[in-house]
Amino acid sequence: MHLSWTLVHSWQPEDVQCSIAMLEASLVNTSSPLQKREKLYLLDVGYYRSGDFPNSKMLLEQVLEVYFSFVHYAYKKIKYSYLNSYKS
């Protein structure tokens, strides 16, 4: 992940393209919502920096979707445990 972050923020266009390829390949095997969000975000930055604005916008929407679904899940889990603590 650190290498992808470094390459996507590089001043060299070839490095940015390399990070895009690495992130696209690794995204398929990602099951964790947090890792998926991070990879989508870095991929979004790569597309933006390479001038591919339509793909950048699409990925930004996916990043926000993953983020808000995770926040909603975490809120429900906290609320459930809070309500169950009063039943005991």
MDAnalysis code that builds the backbone (N, CA, C; Angstrom):
import MDAnalysis as mda
import numpy as np

u = mda.Universe.empty(264, n_residues=88, atom_resindex=np.repeat(np.arange(88), 3), trajectory=True)
u.add_TopologyAttr("name", ["N", "CA", "C"] * 88)
u.add_TopologyAttr("resid", np.arange(1, 89))
u.add_TopologyAttr("resname", ["MET", "HIS", "LEU", "SER", "TRP", "THR", "LEU", "VAL", "HIS", "SER", "TRP", "GLN", "PRO", "GLU", "ASP", "VAL", "GLN", "CYS", "SER", "ILE", "ALA", "MET", "LEU", "GLU", "ALA", "SER", "LEU", "VAL", "ASN", "THR", "SER", "SER", "PRO", "LEU", "GLN", "LYS", "ARG", "GLU", "LYS", "LEU", "TYR", "LEU", "LEU", "ASP", "VAL", "GLY", "TYR", "TYR", "ARG", "SER", "GLY", "ASP", "PHE", "PRO", "ASN", "SER", "LYS", "MET", "LEU", "LEU", "GLU", "GLN", "VAL", "LEU", "GLU", "VAL", "TYR", "PHE", "SER", "PHE", "VAL", "HIS", "TYR", "ALA", "TYR", "LYS", "LYS", "ILE", "LYS", "TYR", "SER", "TYR", "LEU", "ASN", "SER", "TYR", "LYS", "SER"])
u.atoms.positions = np.array([
    [0.831, -1.195, 0.000],
    [0.000, 0.000, 0.000],
    [0.872, 1.255, 0.000],
    [1.994, 1.198, 0.743],
    [2.868, 2.373, 0.809],
    [3.490, 2.678, -0.546],
    [3.847, 1.634, -1.280],
    [4.428, 1.843, -2.602],
    [3.408, 2.496, -3.532],
    [2.166, 2.039, -3.481],
    [1.114, 2.635, -4.316],
    [0.918, 4.100, -3.968],
    [0.926, 4.402, -2.660],
    [0.763, 5.796, -2.232],
    [1.900, 6.653, -2.776],
    [3.125, 6.144, -2.677],
    [4.293, 6.888, -3.143],
    [4.237, 7.100, -4.649],
    [3.913, 6.050, -5.389],
    [3.879, 6.167, -6.841],
    [2.766, 7.088, -7.327],
    [1.617, 7.015, -6.692],
    [0.489, 7.833, -7.149],
    [0.748, 9.326, -6.901],
    [1.602, 9.645, -5.918],
    [1.931, 11.044, -5.635],
    [3.232, 11.500, -6.297],
    [3.786, 10.677, -7.165],
    [5.035, 10.997, -7.848],
    [4.819, 12.085, -8.901],
    [5.886, 12.780, -9.219],
    [5.829, 13.780, -10.290],
    [6.001, 13.140, -11.658],
    [6.412, 11.884, -11.694],
    [6.631, 11.183, -12.956],
    [5.335, 10.514, -13.423],
    [4.843, 10.868, -14.617],
    [3.598, 10.254, -15.110],
    [3.665, 8.728, -15.200],
    [4.851, 8.183, -15.489],
    [4.988, 6.729, -15.576],
    [4.739, 6.082, -14.218],
    [5.190, 6.738, -13.148],
    [4.964, 6.207, -11.800],
    [3.479, 6.198, -11.453],
    [2.790, 7.263, -11.850],
    [1.345, 7.355, -11.583],
    [0.621, 6.238, -12.330],
    [0.994, 6.007, -13.590],
    [0.376, 4.932, -14.371],
    [0.679, 3.565, -13.765],
    [1.895, 3.394, -13.251],
    [2.268, 2.142, -12.600],
    [1.411, 1.902, -11.352],
    [1.187, 2.958, -10.573],
    [0.365, 2.812, -9.366],
    [-1.081, 2.493, -9.726],
    [-1.585, 3.085, -10.805],
    [-2.950, 2.790, -11.253],
    [-3.063, 1.304, -11.593],
    [-2.089, 0.782, -12.328],
    [-2.115, -0.638, -12.705],
    [-2.032, -1.529, -11.469],
    [-1.155, -1.188, -10.527],
    [-1.015, -1.987, -9.302],
    [-2.304, -1.985, -8.487],
    [-2.909, -0.809, -8.346],
    [-4.123, -0.694, -7.534],
    [-5.299, -1.408, -8.185],
    [-5.421, -1.283, -9.506],
    [-6.507, -1.988, -10.200],
    [-6.373, -3.501, -10.033],
    [-5.152, -4.004, -10.101],
    [-4.929, -5.442, -9.961],
    [-5.201, -5.917, -8.539],
    [-4.840, -5.108, -7.555],
    [-5.005, -5.538, -6.161],
    [-6.421, -5.316, -5.633],
    [-7.199, -4.503, -6.298],
    [-8.555, -4.192, -5.837],
    [-9.461, -5.420, -5.882],
    [-9.213, -6.323, -6.811],
    [-10.040, -7.517, -6.978],
    [-9.985, -8.403, -5.733],
    [-8.837, -8.487, -5.095],
    [-8.651, -9.389, -3.955],
    [-8.894, -8.710, -2.608],
    [-9.509, -7.550, -2.602],
    [-9.714, -6.812, -1.360],
    [-11.097, -7.104, -0.801],
    [-11.134, -7.604, 0.437],
    [-12.419, -7.900, 1.069],
    [-12.753, -6.901, 2.172],
    [-11.754, -6.298, 2.778],
    [-11.973, -5.342, 3.861],
    [-12.508, -4.024, 3.308],
    [-13.611, -3.516, 3.866],
    [-14.146, -2.243, 3.400],
    [-13.166, -1.081, 3.569],
    [-12.381, -1.110, 4.638],
    [-11.427, -0.016, 4.852],
    [-10.295, -0.044, 3.829],
    [-9.794, -1.228, 3.534],
    [-8.746, -1.340, 2.520],
    [-9.298, -1.006, 1.135],
    [-10.525, -1.434, 0.881],
    [-11.141, -1.116, -0.405],
    [-11.294, 0.390, -0.566],
    [-11.739, 1.053, 0.497],
    [-11.881, 2.508, 0.440],
    [-10.546, 3.177, 0.183],
    [-9.486, 2.725, 0.864],
    [-8.168, 3.322, 0.677],
    [-7.651, 3.110, -0.743],
    [-7.821, 1.895, -1.262],
    [-7.358, 1.617, -2.622],
    [-8.154, 2.412, -3.654],
    [-9.468, 2.501, -3.459],
    [-10.277, 3.301, -4.380],
    [-9.867, 4.767, -4.335],
    [-9.577, 5.264, -3.141],
    [-9.145, 6.653, -3.004],
    [-7.831, 6.884, -3.744],
    [-6.851, 5.994, -3.539],
    [-5.561, 6.148, -4.221],
    [-5.724, 6.019, -5.731],
    [-6.584, 5.122, -6.160],
    [-6.858, 4.973, -7.583],
    [-7.505, 6.243, -8.127],
    [-8.400, 6.821, -7.354],
    [-9.033, 8.088, -7.717],
    [-7.985, 9.192, -7.883],
    [-7.058, 9.270, -6.943],
    [-5.986, 10.273, -7.033],
    [-5.151, 10.034, -8.291],
    [-4.852, 8.774, -8.566],
    [-4.080, 8.450, -9.767],
    [-4.784, 8.870, -11.040],
    [-6.072, 8.565, -11.144],
    [-6.827, 8.983, -12.327],
    [-6.880, 10.504, -12.437],
    [-7.078, 11.167, -11.313],
    [-7.140, 12.630, -11.338],
    [-5.809, 13.219, -11.800],
    [-4.716, 12.703, -11.235],
    [-3.401, 13.235, -11.574],
    [-3.008, 12.924, -13.014],
    [-3.575, 11.862, -13.575],
    [-3.263, 11.531, -14.966],
    [-4.222, 12.218, -15.940],
    [-5.189, 12.965, -15.417],
    [-6.108, 13.726, -16.269],
    [-7.356, 12.973, -16.685],
    [-7.586, 11.805, -16.128],
    [-8.776, 11.009, -16.452],
    [-9.894, 11.383, -15.474],
    [-10.497, 12.553, -15.705],
    [-11.464, 13.097, -14.761],
    [-12.780, 12.319, -14.668],
    [-13.312, 11.760, -15.770],
    [-14.546, 10.963, -15.631],
    [-14.359, 9.738, -14.719],
    [-13.245, 9.012, -14.881],
    [-12.992, 7.866, -13.998],
    [-12.720, 8.326, -12.573],
    [-12.075, 9.459, -12.433],
    [-11.800, 9.992, -11.100],
    [-13.105, 10.292, -10.367],
    [-14.042, 10.913, -11.052],
    [-15.327, 11.244, -10.432],
    [-16.101, 9.974, -10.064],
    [-16.081, 8.979, -10.961],
    [-16.778, 7.730, -10.696],
    [-16.198, 7.043, -9.449],
    [-14.878, 7.025, -9.343],
    [-14.244, 6.386, -8.196],
    [-14.499, 7.153, -6.908],
    [-14.536, 8.471, -6.997],
    [-14.831, 9.266, -5.811],
    [-16.212, 8.920, -5.274],
    [-17.165, 8.730, -6.163],
    [-18.506, 8.327, -5.733],
    [-18.481, 6.954, -5.071],
    [-17.661, 6.036, -5.588],
    [-17.544, 4.709, -4.967],
    [-16.884, 4.798, -3.595],
    [-15.869, 5.652, -3.479],
    [-15.194, 5.845, -2.177],
    [-16.205, 6.335, -1.151],
    [-17.013, 7.305, -1.523],
    [-18.006, 7.850, -0.599],
    [-19.067, 6.806, -0.251],
    [-19.439, 5.989, -1.220],
    [-20.429, 4.934, -0.966],
    [-19.890, 3.922, 0.052],
    [-18.644, 3.490, -0.138],
    [-18.025, 2.544, 0.798],
    [-17.901, 3.184, 2.173],
    [-17.492, 4.453, 2.202],
    [-17.311, 5.150, 3.480],
    [-18.630, 5.245, 4.240],
    [-19.677, 5.706, 3.568],
    [-20.944, 5.892, 4.264],
    [-21.598, 4.574, 4.657],
    [-21.404, 3.519, 3.872],
    [-21.951, 2.222, 4.281],
    [-21.210, 1.709, 5.511],
    [-19.903, 1.958, 5.591],
    [-19.132, 1.552, 6.769],
    [-19.563, 2.354, 7.996],
    [-19.747, 3.657, 7.834],
    [-20.178, 4.503, 8.948],
    [-21.554, 4.075, 9.430],
    [-22.454, 3.777, 8.501],
    [-23.797, 3.342, 8.868],
    [-23.742, 2.025, 9.645],
    [-22.918, 1.082, 9.179],
    [-22.763, -0.202, 9.855],
    [-22.202, 0.005, 11.268],
    [-21.175, 0.833, 11.389],
    [-20.557, 1.084, 12.696],
    [-21.555, 1.747, 13.642],
    [-22.349, 2.682, 13.139],
    [-23.352, 3.357, 13.965],
    [-24.375, 2.355, 14.490],
    [-24.861, 1.474, 13.599],
    [-25.844, 0.481, 14.022],
    [-25.258, -0.457, 15.069],
    [-24.014, -0.841, 14.902],
    [-23.365, -1.745, 15.843],
    [-23.208, -1.080, 17.209],
    [-22.791, 0.175, 17.225],
    [-22.628, 0.911, 18.487],
    [-23.982, 1.108, 19.160],
    [-24.981, 1.485, 18.374],
    [-26.320, 1.705, 18.916],
    [-26.872, 0.412, 19.512],
    [-26.692, -0.711, 18.816],
    [-27.170, -2.000, 19.295],
    [-26.491, -2.375, 20.613],
    [-25.186, -2.211, 20.679],
    [-24.479, -2.571, 21.921],
    [-24.860, -1.621, 23.060],
    [-25.119, -0.366, 22.745],
    [-25.530, 0.609, 23.759],
    [-26.897, 0.230, 24.325],
    [-27.829, -0.128, 23.450],
    [-29.175, -0.497, 23.900],
    [-29.146, -1.804, 24.682],
    [-28.310, -2.739, 24.288],
    [-28.214, -4.009, 25.017],
    [-27.563, -3.853, 26.368],
    [-26.768, -2.832, 26.560],
    [-26.115, -2.636, 27.843],
    [-27.150, -2.253, 28.912],
    [-28.253, -1.656, 28.505],
    [-29.298, -1.274, 29.465],
    [-30.244, -2.444, 29.781],
    [-30.269, -3.456, 28.934],
    [-31.130, -4.610, 29.169],
    [-30.554, -5.526, 30.239],
    [-29.271, -5.474, 30.450],
    [-28.617, -6.373, 31.414],
    [-28.850, -5.977, 32.828],
])
